[in-house]
């Protein structure tokens, strides 16, 4: 199989000055035909999505951040609710972090919501929405893909928006056997796209994303109805199963731990998670890894069960998969009454994110308060093992 494009005739007279004319990914002899076919198909086949009706950079930004880990059809209701609550960047900046996290509940990966809030503050502080990919990349939570998507779709900038879908589609169309897990491949494709993309930059980027979402799926691509079928190397050479080439990901690490549902005086004790751990800044059940050597945390956890009449009761095991880590958590119930406990434990607002002491990060929540708290799904699964704590009681 000859994936590489050698002996390429000089079709590059229209390239920006100084650009390396020897493309390594994109076959310049057919890029115009591919680009035209993609744009024509996109004009007629694109889905009617709320963030496409107006070229509002704020809404495009929100939709792109949501789409990073969530399918488009799933995110639509979240997008509608989020942009109703925070219709523009000023509203997002004015909201509290807790309000933003609550609106994000269910989408997971809460660092995205925190970064949205931080970036909104920076944008409002600067007095204008950044228009170039280079400016956008300086904001928290905005990487090259999102920066390229917003700059091209909202502002027409020649900026590539290359994610896994685009790498797959382009590898197949141009018959590239480069490893798409290698960052160098992504950078190479970004450079070549920016040198060869048509004037309709936003539509072009969106056409690649849409083709990857609707037609050129990872398994069983629908080549029969694909707009670039007659131009696609993988399709013509029967290589759709071989391409793209992607080296295997590392297996996620399994963390075995114990989680504690501590009900004290009718309230649930939760820990605000410290810096440097998964789900930083979110409330969750107190956890301790099975092989932890942290004596302070063990002592603090033992203190939580002060006043309990029975030893902790094992409710079951909960499993939650993050990108690189799997939590396997044995969930225990501790019920204790201790009227003399620190009075300020009932005030979650006093718990600052940078508390270093475990005990200072603990706060008590009533069932009604819990209903208004953005609780990560991993902890909701653990709490689902116990049905004795809910607002209907
Ligand atoms: S022809 Fe098939 S493999 Fe090629 S881009 Fe279209 S769907 Fe993907």
Boltz pocket constraint, residues with backbone or C-beta under 6 A from the ligand:
constraints:
  - pocket:
      binder: B
      contacts: [[A, 169], [A, 172], [A, 173], [A, 215], [A, 216], [A, 217], [A, 221], [A, 222], [A, 223], [A, 224], [A, 226], [A, 227], [A, 228], [A, 229], [A, 232], [A, 233], [A, 234], [A, 235], [A, 240]]
      max_distance: 6.0
